[in-house]
Amino acid sequence: MSSQTLIVLTTCATAAEAESLAAALVEERLAACVNAIGNVVSTYRWQGAVQQERENLLVIKTTEDRFAALERAIKERSSYDLPEVIAIPVQAGSARYLEWVRSAVTGG
């Protein structure tokens, strides 16, 4: 198992969906912390047309070993046909904070 810290990004259609998903991810120890940023304007191409929607962006702190379960949880709970799930490895950070992230998702 890898303890590499990841930042995972996903979007939700509504604030209520974002709040519910964030709570579930932390409760299930799939994430140490989730920041919800509301009223994000996303511009993207979908089904051949450029779309623009207001969404809620979740910034999720987790570890590489929890990623597969986190991705499944996002896909199961998302109202989107194709939910965004992008993981960015954390190259550096406060050692105490990164240890807290690892501990929070493992229960250690």
C-alpha positions as CSV (number, residue, x, y, z in Angstrom):
1,M,0.0,0.0,0.0
2,S,1.2,3.5,-0.9
3,S,1.0,6.4,1.5
4,Q,1.5,8.9,-1.3
5,T,-0.8,11.9,-0.6
6,L,-3.2,12.8,-3.4
7,I,-5.4,15.8,-4.2
8,V,-8.5,14.5,-6.0
9,L,-10.8,16.9,-7.9
10,T,-14.4,16.2,-8.7
11,T,-17.5,18.4,-9.4
12,C,-21.1,18.1,-8.3
13,A,-24.2,19.5,-9.9
14,T,-25.6,21.0,-6.6
15,A,-24.4,22.2,-3.2
16,A,-26.5,19.6,-1.5
17,E,-24.9,16.8,-3.6
18,A,-21.4,18.2,-2.8
19,E,-22.1,18.4,0.9
20,S,-23.5,14.9,1.0
21,L,-20.6,13.4,-1.0
22,A,-18.0,15.2,1.1
23,A,-19.5,14.0,4.3
24,A,-19.7,10.4,3.0
25,L,-16.1,10.4,1.9
26,V,-14.8,11.6,5.2
27,E,-17.1,9.3,7.2
28,E,-16.0,6.3,5.2
29,R,-12.3,7.3,5.7
30,L,-11.8,7.7,1.9
31,A,-10.8,11.3,2.5
32,A,-9.1,13.1,5.3
33,C,-10.6,16.5,4.3
34,V,-12.8,17.8,1.5
35,N,-13.1,21.4,0.6
36,A,-16.2,22.4,-1.3
37,I,-16.0,25.4,-3.5
38,G,-19.4,26.6,-4.7
39,N,-20.5,28.5,-7.8
40,V,-17.7,27.4,-10.0
41,V,-18.3,28.0,-13.7
42,S,-17.2,25.1,-15.8
43,T,-16.9,25.3,-19.6
44,Y,-16.5,22.0,-21.4
45,R,-17.3,20.1,-24.6
46,W,-20.0,17.4,-24.1
47,Q,-21.9,15.5,-26.8
48,G,-20.4,17.6,-29.5
49,A,-21.4,21.0,-28.1
50,V,-19.7,23.5,-25.8
51,Q,-21.5,23.7,-22.5
52,Q,-21.2,26.1,-19.5
53,E,-22.7,25.2,-16.1
54,R,-22.4,26.3,-12.5
55,E,-21.0,23.5,-10.4
56,N,-19.5,22.8,-7.0
57,L,-15.9,21.8,-7.0
58,L,-14.6,19.3,-4.4
59,V,-10.9,19.3,-3.4
60,I,-10.3,16.0,-1.7
61,K,-7.3,15.0,0.3
62,T,-6.6,11.3,0.4
63,T,-3.8,8.7,-0.3
64,E,-3.0,6.6,-3.3
65,D,-4.0,3.4,-1.5
66,R,-7.6,4.8,-0.9
67,F,-8.0,6.1,-4.5
68,A,-9.7,3.1,-6.0
69,A,-12.4,3.0,-3.3
70,L,-12.7,6.8,-3.4
71,E,-13.3,6.7,-7.2
72,R,-15.9,4.0,-6.8
73,A,-17.7,6.1,-4.2
74,I,-17.7,9.2,-6.3
75,K,-19.1,7.3,-9.4
76,E,-21.8,5.6,-7.3
77,R,-23.0,8.9,-5.8
78,S,-22.6,11.3,-8.7
79,S,-25.6,12.5,-10.6
80,Y,-23.3,12.9,-13.7
81,D,-23.0,10.3,-16.5
82,L,-19.3,10.9,-16.5
83,P,-18.1,12.3,-13.2
84,E,-14.7,14.1,-13.1
85,V,-12.2,12.2,-11.0
86,I,-8.7,13.6,-11.3
87,A,-5.9,12.7,-8.9
88,I,-2.8,15.0,-8.5
89,P,0.1,13.7,-6.5
90,V,1.3,15.9,-3.7
91,Q,5.0,16.5,-4.2
92,A,5.7,18.3,-1.0
93,G,3.9,19.7,2.0
94,S,3.9,20.1,5.7
95,A,5.1,16.8,7.2
96,R,2.6,16.9,10.1
97,Y,-0.3,17.7,7.7
98,L,0.6,14.9,5.3
99,E,0.9,12.5,8.2
100,W,-2.5,13.6,9.5
101,V,-4.0,12.9,6.0
102,R,-2.5,9.3,6.1
103,S,-3.7,8.8,9.6
104,A,-7.2,10.1,8.9
105,V,-7.9,7.7,6.1
106,T,-6.4,4.7,7.7
107,G,-7.8,5.2,11.2
108,G,-4.3,5.1,12.7
